[in-house]
Structure formats: C-alpha cells, structure tokens
C-alpha cells in the first residue's frame, strides 16, 4: 500500500471512530482489558501480577464511569465481578498449594503472593 492509500485508510478509520457512540468505543476497550486479564489468568502458571493490573484497569473504567457506559454497563460489571472472583480463587488455590508443599517439607517457606485486585474481598 502506498503512502496516499495508507493516509486515506487512516482518515476513513478516524471518520468511522468519530461517528461511533463514545460509550461503545469505551466498552470495546473494556472488553479488551477483560480478555487481557483472562489470558493472564489462564496461563500455566497464572500470571497474577499482570492479571491484577488488567483487572484493576478495567475496574477503574467500569466503576469510575458508572452510569455512563450505556447498554453494556451491566455486562461490563458482571465481567469485572467474574474476573475478580476468578483471581481470588486462583490466588487461593496457589497459596493452598504452596502451604501444602511447605508443610510437606517440599520448600522452606511460602513465597509472597500478589495482593488481590482492587474491589475484591481478599484485598490485602
């Protein structure tokens, strides 16, 4: 693609974006953060620090823009709650596994675990 074609494509994308309702654009970014957190939580072993950052970023948007996200707000709140619950469950399972290994003499101590994402009952 030549430079003129690229410039025309960028301009078309900007026009489409400008004609889209902002709550839809913001919701799309929220869905991206949801997916990012889910990817980190699903790794073996889960990447809890990275997942926590994505969950907290999503929480900042969803909680901070409450009442302004249009039709998708309920879905976004549900998704955020699901991620927070999954995080706490995975973190708890890892801690239990580390404690079991420690008490069995497999290691000398339990490694430090990250704090739960903001807004969870397991906040440290």
Secondary structure, 3 states (H helix, E strand, C coil): CCHHHHHHHHHHHHHHHHCCCHHHHHHHHHHHHHHHHHHHHHCCCCCHHHHHHHHHHHHHHHHHCCCCCHHHHHHHHHHHHHHHHHHHHHHHHHHHHHHHHHHCCCCCCCCCCCCCCCCCCCCC
